[in-house]
């Protein structure tokens, strides 16, 4: 069994922290455990305490070294750029990138960059993360990128992806992201 490096973006862990038995959280932990069993690993999380707890849980379950945890705000291009810069300095390759960061907001909110929060996290964050880690992915012999989407995905309105000209609803923003 060869060592694989994977990166799992998980804003979902922070959001579902108060519901640890949900299927989504168990699915995320299951993916992380499967990859941890395969060898080297790299885990990201917006909230380092929750990430540290998940890392300890994964290490305990797999009986392997705990994954690294990095704080990344996947709604912030600056945070993603800094994370990718550090990752690329410390690691020459990346075997698997799982873009799984995702949020839901009941009211329209903007990031510090002026982007609608759900769109910034669920779409733009995936794109920028993948683009900035492309060199590391291309160095791996058989790199894979997994973009996780919801079964609710539908109704993309390219004319107003940030809900600036139409009424905002959480379900609509999430569905089109």
Protein Blocks (a to p, Z undefined) as FASTA:
>chain_A
ZZdddddddfklmmmmmmmmbmklmmmmmmmmmmmmnmpcddddfblklmmmmmmmmmmm
nopacdddddddfkbmklmmmmmmmmmmmpcbdfbdcdfbdcddfbdcddfkopafklmm
mmmmmmmmmmmmmmmmmmpmbbcddddddfkbghiafklmnopmbccdfklmmmmZZ
